[in-house]
Amino acid sequence: MKRTERHHLKENEFVHWVTELTEWYEANKNLALYGGVAIVLVAVAVGGTVVYRQNAASNANRMLAEAMVIAESPVMPPSAVEAGKAPIQAPGTYPTDKARLEAAAPKLLATAEMYPAQDAGLIARYRLAAALVAIGRNAEGIQRYNEVAEKSTGLYQVMAKMGIADAQITAGQYDQAITSLKVLAQQTTEETPVDGVLMQLGRAYKLAGKTEDARKTFKRVTEEFAQSPYAAVARAEMESLQTGSWPANDRCQTQAGRVIKDGAPRCRLATWRRTGSR
């Protein structure tokens, strides 16, 4: 077939298609109109949803940031301005860690409740749980950790489960913590820091008086995760088990930022770190 003939054929096919479309429109004006309106409405709805989600995320992040400003505020005692007058607390500071966490808790809760599906809402709920445990409200803290675990997947869920075990250790519920951590240590997902979980498990065993189980767990860290930052800590723990003392050059830090004396049950192993001094 010649090129000119193929060109005319394509033109005829296009004209035929346009003719059929025109005839269909004339016979179905109302349907076409409604369909066009529906398409426009769907486009508006999709666009509105995107804008709403962007605004929600922005508001959630703002509320979380405001709460974290309080939670991370400097802790310092009130200063006396003049003799004979009551000391004055400097603006933006709190006299104790407990005071600032109690001040931050309502804002963290508000963020979590208003934006439960946003990342900022999940982070707020997690930080709220950690704060509650840090100020001694363990039962409430565990409840909030459980909510994070139920509402999330991946890293958030893993960290929430580790938080529950941490709260159980803080409360002296070592057997419950050990059971939770043993299950968590068997997970092989990318989000699960197995070395950190094993460190927390080893400390739970140690606090429960199960020295041999603790030694085996710390040994796993040194052998299976030789390149982990926890490997050196695990070796120090194994040495301390032989002497019956806590590592001399280590201390641990809670999620809330407070440094606790060596060996205290409130130490969170996921943030346990070498410091080189007491």
C-alpha positions as CSV (number, residue, x, y, z in Angstrom):
1,M,0.0,0.0,0.0
2,K,1.3,3.4,-1.0
3,R,2.1,6.0,1.7
4,T,-0.6,8.4,0.5
5,E,-3.2,5.6,0.7
6,R,-2.2,4.7,4.2
7,H,-2.4,8.4,5.2
8,H,-6.0,8.7,3.8
9,L,-7.0,5.5,5.5
10,K,-5.8,6.9,8.9
11,E,-7.6,10.1,8.2
12,N,-10.8,8.2,7.5
13,E,-10.4,6.1,10.6
14,F,-10.0,9.2,12.7
15,V,-13.0,10.9,11.1
16,H,-15.0,7.8,11.7
17,W,-14.0,7.7,15.4
18,V,-14.8,11.4,15.9
19,T,-18.2,10.9,14.2
20,E,-19.0,7.9,16.5
21,L,-18.0,9.9,19.5
22,T,-20.1,12.9,18.5
23,E,-23.1,10.6,17.9
24,W,-22.6,9.0,21.3
25,Y,-22.4,12.3,23.0
26,E,-25.6,13.6,21.4
27,A,-27.4,10.5,22.5
28,N,-26.0,10.5,26.0
29,K,-25.6,14.2,26.9
30,N,-26.7,13.9,30.5
31,L,-24.5,10.9,31.2
32,A,-21.5,12.6,29.7
33,L,-22.2,15.7,31.7
34,Y,-22.5,13.8,34.9
35,G,-19.4,11.8,34.1
36,G,-17.5,15.0,33.5
37,V,-18.7,16.5,36.8
38,A,-17.8,13.2,38.5
39,I,-14.3,13.4,37.1
40,V,-13.9,17.0,38.2
41,L,-15.2,16.1,41.7
42,V,-12.8,13.2,42.0
43,A,-9.9,15.5,40.9
44,V,-11.0,18.1,43.5
45,A,-11.3,15.4,46.2
46,V,-7.8,14.0,45.5
47,G,-6.3,17.4,45.4
48,G,-8.0,18.3,48.7
49,T,-6.9,15.1,50.3
50,V,-3.2,15.8,49.4
51,V,-3.5,19.4,50.7
52,Y,-5.2,18.2,53.9
53,R,-2.5,15.6,54.5
54,Q,0.3,18.1,53.9
55,N,-1.3,20.6,56.3
56,A,-1.9,17.8,58.9
57,A,1.7,16.7,58.7
58,S,2.9,20.3,59.0
59,N,0.6,20.9,62.1
60,A,1.6,17.6,63.7
61,N,5.3,18.4,63.2
62,R,4.8,21.9,64.7
63,M,3.0,20.5,67.8
64,L,5.6,17.8,68.3
65,A,8.4,20.4,68.0
66,E,6.7,22.6,70.6
67,A,6.4,19.6,73.0
68,M,10.1,18.6,72.4
69,V,11.3,22.1,73.2
70,I,9.9,21.6,76.6
71,A,11.0,18.0,77.0
72,E,14.6,19.1,76.1
73,S,14.7,22.3,78.0
74,P,17.7,23.0,80.3
75,V,17.4,21.8,83.9
76,M,18.8,24.3,86.4
77,P,17.8,25.4,89.9
78,P,16.1,28.7,90.5
79,S,18.5,31.6,91.0
80,A,18.3,34.2,93.8
81,V,18.1,37.7,92.4
82,E,18.1,39.6,95.6
83,A,18.7,38.6,99.2
84,G,15.5,37.9,101.1
85,K,13.5,37.3,97.9
86,A,12.3,34.0,96.6
87,P,14.6,32.4,93.9
88,I,13.4,32.9,90.3
89,Q,13.3,30.1,87.7
90,A,14.9,31.3,84.5
91,P,12.4,31.4,81.5
92,G,12.6,28.3,79.4
93,T,14.2,26.2,82.1
94,Y,12.9,23.7,84.8
95,P,14.2,23.0,88.3
96,T,14.2,19.2,87.7
97,D,14.0,16.7,85.0
98,K,10.7,15.4,86.4
99,A,9.2,19.0,86.2
100,R,10.1,19.4,82.5
101,L,8.7,16.0,81.6
102,E,5.5,16.6,83.5
103,A,5.2,19.9,81.6
104,A,5.9,18.3,78.2
105,A,3.5,15.3,78.8
106,P,0.2,17.1,78.0
107,K,1.6,18.5,74.8
108,L,2.9,15.2,73.7
109,L,-0.4,13.6,74.5
110,A,-2.3,16.3,72.6
111,T,-0.1,15.7,69.5
112,A,-0.5,11.9,69.7
113,E,-4.3,12.1,70.1
114,M,-4.9,14.8,67.4
115,Y,-2.6,13.1,64.8
116,P,-2.6,9.4,65.6
117,A,-1.8,8.3,62.0
118,Q,1.0,10.8,61.4
119,D,4.7,10.0,62.1
120,A,4.8,13.0,64.4
121,G,1.8,11.6,66.3
122,L,3.5,8.2,66.7
123,I,6.8,9.8,67.9
124,A,4.9,12.0,70.3
125,R,3.1,8.9,71.8
126,Y,6.5,7.1,72.1
127,R,8.2,10.0,73.8
128,L,5.2,10.4,76.1
129,A,5.5,6.7,77.1
130,A,9.2,7.2,77.8
131,A,8.5,10.3,79.8
132,L,5.9,8.6,81.9
133,V,8.2,5.7,82.7
134,A,11.0,8.2,83.6
135,I,8.9,10.0,86.1
136,G,7.7,6.7,87.7
137,R,4.3,6.3,86.1
138,N,5.2,2.8,84.7
139,A,1.7,1.5,84.1
140,E,0.7,4.5,82.1
141,G,4.0,4.4,80.2
142,I,3.5,0.7,79.2
143,Q,-0.1,1.5,78.1
144,R,1.3,4.2,75.8
145,Y,4.0,1.9,74.4
146,N,1.4,-0.7,73.7
147,E,-0.6,1.9,71.8
148,V,2.4,2.7,69.6
149,A,3.0,-1.0,69.0
150,E,-0.7,-1.5,68.0
151,K,-0.8,1.6,65.7
152,S,2.5,1.2,63.9
153,T,4.7,-1.3,62.1
154,G,8.4,-1.5,61.4
155,L,10.8,0.5,63.5
156,Y,8.2,2.3,65.6
157,Q,6.7,-1.0,66.6
158,V,10.1,-2.5,67.5
159,M,11.1,0.5,69.6
160,A,7.7,0.4,71.4
161,K,8.3,-3.2,72.3
162,M,11.7,-2.4,73.6
163,G,10.2,0.4,75.5
164,I,7.8,-2.0,77.2
165,A,10.6,-4.3,78.2
166,D,12.5,-1.2,79.5
167,A,9.5,-0.2,81.6
168,Q,9.2,-3.8,82.9
169,I,12.9,-3.8,83.9
170,T,12.4,-0.4,85.6
171,A,9.5,-1.9,87.6
172,G,11.6,-5.0,88.6
173,Q,9.4,-7.2,86.4
174,Y,12.5,-9.1,85.1
175,D,10.8,-12.3,84.0
176,Q,8.2,-10.4,81.9
177,A,10.9,-8.3,80.3
178,I,13.0,-11.4,79.6
179,T,10.1,-13.1,77.9
180,S,9.4,-10.0,75.7
181,L,13.0,-9.6,74.7
182,K,13.6,-13.2,73.9
183,V,10.7,-13.0,71.4
184,L,12.0,-9.7,70.0
185,A,15.6,-11.1,69.6
186,Q,14.3,-13.8,67.3
187,Q,13.1,-11.3,64.7
188,T,15.2,-10.9,61.6
189,T,13.7,-7.7,60.1
190,E,15.9,-4.8,59.2
191,E,14.2,-2.6,61.7
192,T,15.1,-4.8,64.7
193,P,18.4,-3.9,66.3
194,V,19.1,-7.4,67.5
195,D,22.4,-6.4,69.1
196,G,20.7,-3.8,71.2
197,V,17.9,-6.2,72.1
198,L,20.5,-8.8,73.2
199,M,22.2,-6.2,75.4
200,Q,18.9,-5.3,77.0
201,L,18.2,-9.0,77.5
202,G,21.6,-9.6,79.0
203,R,21.1,-6.8,81.5
204,A,17.6,-8.1,82.4
205,Y,19.1,-11.6,83.1
206,K,21.8,-9.9,85.2
207,L,19.4,-7.9,87.3
208,A,17.3,-11.1,87.7
209,G,20.3,-12.9,89.1
210,K,20.5,-15.3,86.2
211,T,24.3,-14.8,85.7
212,E,24.9,-17.7,83.3
213,D,22.1,-16.6,81.0
214,A,23.4,-13.1,81.1
215,R,27.0,-14.3,80.2
216,K,25.7,-16.3,77.3
217,T,23.7,-13.4,76.0
218,F,26.6,-10.9,76.2
219,K,28.8,-13.5,74.5
220,R,26.4,-13.7,71.6
221,V,26.8,-9.9,71.1
222,T,30.6,-10.2,71.0
223,E,30.5,-13.2,68.5
224,E,27.5,-12.4,66.3
225,F,27.9,-8.6,66.2
226,A,31.7,-8.1,66.5
227,Q,31.5,-4.8,64.7
228,S,28.7,-3.5,66.8
229,P,29.3,-0.6,69.2
230,Y,27.8,-2.9,71.8
231,A,30.5,-5.5,71.4
232,A,33.0,-3.7,73.7
233,V,30.2,-3.0,76.2
234,A,29.2,-6.7,76.1
235,R,32.8,-7.8,76.8
236,A,33.0,-5.4,79.8
237,E,29.7,-6.9,81.1
238,M,31.2,-10.4,80.8
239,E,34.2,-9.3,82.8
240,S,32.0,-7.7,85.4
241,L,30.1,-10.9,85.8
242,Q,33.3,-12.6,86.9
243,T,34.1,-9.9,89.5
244,G,30.5,-9.4,90.6
245,S,30.5,-5.7,89.9
246,W,29.2,-3.3,87.2
247,P,31.6,-2.1,84.5
248,A,33.8,0.6,86.0
249,N,33.9,2.9,83.0
250,D,30.3,2.7,81.9
251,R,27.1,4.4,82.8
252,C,23.8,4.4,81.1
253,Q,21.3,7.0,80.1
254,T,17.5,6.9,80.1
255,Q,15.4,7.9,77.0
256,A,14.5,11.1,78.9
257,G,18.2,12.1,79.1
258,R,18.8,11.4,82.8
259,V,22.1,9.7,83.7
260,I,21.5,7.0,86.3
261,K,24.1,5.3,88.5
262,D,25.7,2.1,87.3
263,G,23.5,-0.9,87.6
264,A,20.3,0.9,88.3
265,P,17.3,-1.0,86.8
266,R,16.2,2.3,85.1
267,C,19.1,2.1,82.7
268,R,17.9,1.7,79.1
269,L,20.3,-0.6,77.3
270,A,19.2,0.6,73.9
271,T,20.9,4.0,74.7
272,W,23.6,2.6,77.0
273,R,26.9,4.0,76.1
274,R,30.6,4.2,76.9
275,T,31.6,7.4,78.6
276,G,35.0,6.8,80.0
277,S,34.1,8.3,83.3
278,R,31.5,8.0,86.1
